[in-house]
Amino acid sequence: MGFAVVKRSVSIAGHRTSISLEEPFWEGLREIAGREKLSVQSLIGQIDAERGEQNLSSAIRVFVLNDLRRRLADRGSID
């Protein structure tokens, strides 16, 4: 099972950058942004501001994964 990497351009802190993510991560990011009533670009900006030295694409993947894990834990679906 493979997913194509999709590259998108966004503005973060006033500069344009390209982010490469697999489509399921873009979908997860859109879902989270919708739930938080933010634009995807704003959410990426927040992730960027908190990522430290971590690569932005990796930080986004971890953010989406952690969101899923939190929601599953809240439902009692994971330990």
N, C-alpha and C positions, 0 to 999 in steps of 0.2 A: 504494500500500500504506500503510494508516494503522492505527495502534493507538490505542485509547482510553486516555486517561489515567485511572489508578485512584488514588484518594486513600485513604490509610490513616493511622490514628492510632497513634502509638507513644510510649512514654515514654523520654526521653533525659535522663540526669542528673537524674532526679526530676521532670521536667516533661513534660506531654503536648504533642505537636506533630503536625501533619498533614504528610504527605509525598505529593506527587503525582508518580507515575512511570508510564510506559507499562508494560503487563503484561510484555513481554519483560525489562525491567529488574528487575521484582519476581521473575520466575522465576530470572534470573541471580543475584540476591541470595540467594534461597532455596538455590540449588545451592551457592554459595560457602559459605554458613553451614553447610550440611550437611557439606560437605567439611572444613571447619574445626572441626566439632563445636561450633558456637555457635548460639545462637538468632539469628534475623534481627534482633531488637531489640538484642542485644549487638553484632552486627556493625555495625549502623547507629550505635551508640554509639561504636565505634572509629573509624568513618569521620568522624563528627561531631567527635571530639576532634582529628583530624588535618587537618581541612579548611581551617583558617585563615579567610580572609574569603570563601571560595567559598560560594555557595548550596548548601544541603544536598542538594537534589534533583540538582543538577548534579554535586556531589561523588560522589554514589552512582553516577550514570551513568558518570562517568569511572573510578571504581573498578571497576565491572563490566567496562567496556571494557578497561581495563588488565589485569585478570585474564585475560580471554579472549586478549588479545595475548600475554601471558606464556606461557600454556599452548600456544598455537599455535607460538610461537618455540621452546619446549622440544621440540616435536615436529618442528621443522624446516619448518613449514608457511608461515612468513613470514620475511622478512629482518629 
